[in-house]
Amino acid sequence: MKHYRTYLIDLDGTIYQGKTKFPAGKRFIDRLKASNSDYMFVTNNSTKNPAEVAANLTENHDIATTTEQVYTSAMATADYLAEKQFKQVLVIGEAGLKEAIQAQGIEIVDQHPAEAVVVGLDRGINYDKLTEATLAIQGGATFIATNVDTNLPNERGMLPGAGTVVAAVQTATQTEPIVIGKPSVIIMQQALKRAGRHADEVVMVGDNYNTDILAGIHADIDTLLVYSGVSKPDDVHAEVVQPTHEVMSLDDWSIDD
């Protein structure tokens, strides 16, 4: 078994499911801690800041977590904007995304002119927001999406995800966005920088082949698929490129000390 210096780990469907605790997820993290293994949670959720994600893990799932162990698509988007030296952006999104962007010293504007339009999940979406985003992109602003997840798992069912909002802007502008979150390589590259690791030193752990595993594949990072959430063995085995590792439960994964 290859020794990985850092585990990059998905959350929903891997460590828990909404408000439902996954005992195997907690045991997996406990074993990582016991072996002094480095890990970071990498999530496509752009609505929450790292403190909120850490608090949810700590208080609701009994997994003590610090903000430094959390990396969201909002943070990856903000890091990308800073790296590309954008100074003024229009944002469709919630507090977690706006806070991450402002923390990089980037100004958020409500209408054009803007250098970029960033679109994430926004549960307060309305026609005016879509209009301003559309006009800005038509005026030359770069179109950036935090992620294109079509749905958001919830106790009520599969609710509309960020991809739903992104699709509306894409339809109005006939423009393809630059996608930051999984399965894009960008979030993985940014996560590697945050972790201070090279691609061959880490493994991406997740339950969804089409996001978590493809993100690892696109970034030449080893992958560990756990069948606790979205993906099913028969579907995955039909794919041309297979995960590096696969387990039915995270209890089945042996951590190399």
N, C-alpha and C positions, 0 to 999 in steps of 0.2 A: 504494500500500500504506500503510495507516494505521500510524503510529508508536506503539508501545506502550511506556509507561514501565516496566512490570513484566510479566514472564511468570509466571503461576502454572502449575506443571507437575506432572502426575501422574507416578508412577514406574513401577509394574509394568505392562508392556504398552506403555509409552510410551518410557521411557529404558532399560529392560531387561526381561527376562522371567525372573523367579526368579533363578537363578544364571547365566542366559545373557546375555551381553553383546550390546547392540545398537550396532554401530559408528555407525549414523546418530544414535543418541541421544547418544553421546559427542561426535560432531562438532557436533551442534546446540548442546550446552552450550559447547563450545569456541568456536563462532561467537558465542554470546551474550557470552561473556567478552571476546572480541576486540573486540566493538563496544561494550563497557562497558554492556551492557544489564543491568538489574536483574532478578533472577528468584528465585523461591522454590518449593521442592518442596512440594506439597500432597497428602498421602496419607491414605487412610482407615484405614491401619494404626494400631491403638491399642496394640499390644503392645510396640512399641519406643520408646525415648526418642530425642530428636533426635541425641544423640551416636552412638547405635547406627546410626541411619539414615545419618548423615553418614559414619560409618566404613565401612559397607557400600558406599556410592557411591565413597568414596575408595580403599579397599583392594581391592575386588572388581570395580569397573567403571572404574577409572582416571579417575574424575571427582572432583577435589579439591573437597570440600564442607565448609562450616562448619555448626555447629549453628544459626546464625542464618538459614541458608538452608533450614531444614526446618520444616514446620508439619504436625503430625499431627492426626488426629481426637481423640486424647487431649488434646492441647493446646487444641484448639478447645472441647472439652467442659469442660475446666478453666476456660478463659476465660469460657465461658457461665455456669458455676456461680458464679464470682466476681462476674460482672456482675449476676446475679440474687440475689446475696447469700445463697446457701446456705451453711450453716455446718457441717452434719453430714450425711454421705451414706454409704449402703451401696453397695459396689462389687462387681460381678462382672466381673473383668478381670485383666489381668496387670500386670507391674511398670511398663511404660510409662505405663499409664493411672493407676495409683495414685500414681506419682511426680509426674505432671503436676498431679493434684488436690491433693496435699499441698504442692506448691510454691506453691499459691495460699493456703496457710494454712487449708485446709478439712480438718476431721477426718473420718477414715474409720472407720465403725463396722461391727461384724459382725452386728448385729441391730437390730430396731426398738426404740426410736424413731429414725427418720431422716427428714430433710426431703426427701431424694431418693434414688432407686435408680438407679445408673448401670450399664448393661450393655454390655460390649464382648466381644471374643473372649476366651475363657478356656479354655485347653486342659486345665485342671484342674477343669472344671465337675463338680459332683456334686449329688446330690439335696438335701443340706443347704443348699448355696448357693442353689439354686432356691427352697427352702422359705422361707428368710429374706427373699429378695427379694420373693416372693409376699406374705408376711405384711405386709411393710413397705408395699407398694403398696396392699394391701387396707386398711391402717391410715391411708392418706392421703398417703403419700410420692409425690412426683412421679416418674414413670417416664421416664428419659432413656436413649437408645441412642446409643453413639458412632457407629454406622453400621449399616446393615442389609444389607451385602454377604452374599449367600447362600453364596458359595464363596470359597476362598482358593487361588490357583494354586500348584501345587507340582510338583516333579519326578515325584511319584507320580500326580498328577492334580488334579482340582478338590476340595480338601478342604473340610469344613464351615467357613463363615465366621462372623463375628459375628452375622449375621442369623439363623443357626440357633439361637444361644443366646437372642437377643432374642425369637424366635418362641415359644420354650418359656415364657418369662416372660409374654409377651403372651397365650398360650393359657391359662395358669393364672390370670391376673388379669382377662382380658377387657378389657384396657386398652391403648389406643394410646400408644406412646411418643412423646416429642419426639425427633426424629432430628437429630443434629448434623452427621454426615459427608455427603459427596456422595451423592445429588443434592440434599441439603437446602441451602437458602439460608444457613443459619446458619454453616456452616464458611467459606463464601465471604465473608460479612460480617465474620467474625472475622479471616480472612486479609487482607482489605482494611485493617482496623485495624492489624494487625501490620506490613503493608507501608507504611502511611501513604499509601494511594492511594484515589482515587475509582474507581467502577465503570468509567467511560469511559476510564480510563488503563491498564487491564490487559486481558490476554487469558488465558483458561483453555485449557491445552493438554492433551489426553488422547486415549486410544484407545477409550474406552467411552462411547457416546452416552448410555446410561441412567444413568451416574453423573457422569463428568467434564463432559460437554457439557450435560446437563440442569442440573447445578449452576450452570454459567455462565448458562444461559438464565434460570433462576429468579432469579438475582441481577442480571439485565440487564448481564451482562459478555459481551464478544465471546468467541467460542470458535474453537479450532483443533483439528479432529479429524484424527488421523493413523491410517491403516489398518494399524497394525503389531501390533494386539492383538485385542481382543474384537469390535468392531463391523465389519460388512461393508457395502460401498457400497450394495448393493441394499436392505438392511434400513434403512439410514439414509435413503436417498432416498425411502422410503415414509413417513417421519415427516412430520407436519404442519409442525413447526418445524425448520428446517435449521441446521446449524452455520454460523457466520459464514464460516469458511474450512475447507477440507478438503484433505489431501495424502495421497498414497500412502506417502510417506516424509518424515521430517523434513529430509532432504537437499533436498527440493523447496521448502522454506520459505525465502523471502528475508527476511533481517533488515535492517531499515532502520536504518542508523547515525544 
